[in-house]
Amino acid sequence: MQPLSFYTNKRYTTKAFDPNRKIDQEKIEEIKQLLRMSPSSTNSQPWHFVLASTDEGKAKIAEATSDFAFNTPKILNASHVLVLCAKTSMDDAHLQKLLEQEAADGRFADEQAKQGQHNGRSFFVNMHRVELKDAQHWMEKQVYLAMGTLLLGASLLDIDACPIEGFNATKLNQVLDLPAQGYAATVVVSLGYRSEEDFNAKLPKSRLPIETLFTEI
């Protein structure tokens, strides 16, 4: 098996996709599991994922890039496109749903352990909802944890990816009817296989040196 650094070095942001190459459904199912199993603070899972595989679905998402035309082909030519959404409210119903799922999955030895989990998670949720008043930002940060899992996982599956923030979120929310479902678009990720015209594939990767990035104490 290759060292992990091999895959992180291999991964890059694809700027042009081959519209004729499609991701096998088996790999798409793995991508779904990657996102499902992504980490989140207190296992809050404040997210939803919209997956477009059809031309019609991708065209819907691309409507939100009218002011960012350079991103439109990255959506239309990709094999699949994911819209990673954050909840617009960390409500009590969601907290209860999480707790019951954890119980069904066998995470609690007894009722006391179940209540302890609920109390602990509620403490942090209320801290962001009431004290810090940054609950939306906090939930969006969890979505970006999921995106990191997705990008590295896609590389492990030999799938190319491009994270996209250049879109009109208000327009995308409207097109996908997200507010009515309690979600808001946070970031878009196109998945597929690079085109031979992808200039970025031919460029060396550039990062600041280890000595600059790390302080060891």
CORFENNOR-V515587 format. One record per backbone hydrogen bond with DSSP energy under -1.0 kcal/mol. NH is the residue of the N-H (numbers start at 0). CO is the residue of the C=O. If there is no record, write none. Layout:
nh={NH	NH}
co={CO	CO}
//
This chain:
nh={5	7	8	9	10	13	17	20	27	28	29	30	31	32	33	34	35	36	37	42	43	46	47	49	51	57	58	59	60	61	62	63	64	65	67	70	74	75	76	78	79	80	81	82	83	84	85	86	87	90	94	95	96	97	98	99	100	101	102	103	104	105	106	113	114	115	116	117	118	119	120	121	122	123	124	125	126	127	128	129	130	131	133	137	138	139	140	141	142	143	144	145	146	147	148	149	150	151	152	153	154	155	156	157	158	159	161	163	166	167	171	172	173	174	175	177	180	181	182	183	185	186	187	188	189	190	191	194	197	201	211	212	213}
co={2	3	4	5	6	160	192	17	23	24	25	26	27	28	29	30	31	32	34	39	40	44	84	82	80	53	54	55	56	57	58	60	61	62	64	67	71	71	72	190	190	51	188	49	186	47	183	45	181	88	90	91	92	93	94	95	96	97	98	99	100	102	101	109	110	111	112	113	114	115	116	117	118	119	120	121	122	123	124	125	125	126	127	133	134	135	136	137	138	139	140	141	142	143	144	145	146	147	148	149	150	151	152	154	153	191	189	187	164	63	167	168	169	170	171	172	177	178	177	85	83	83	163	81	161	79	159	15	194	198	208	208	209}
//
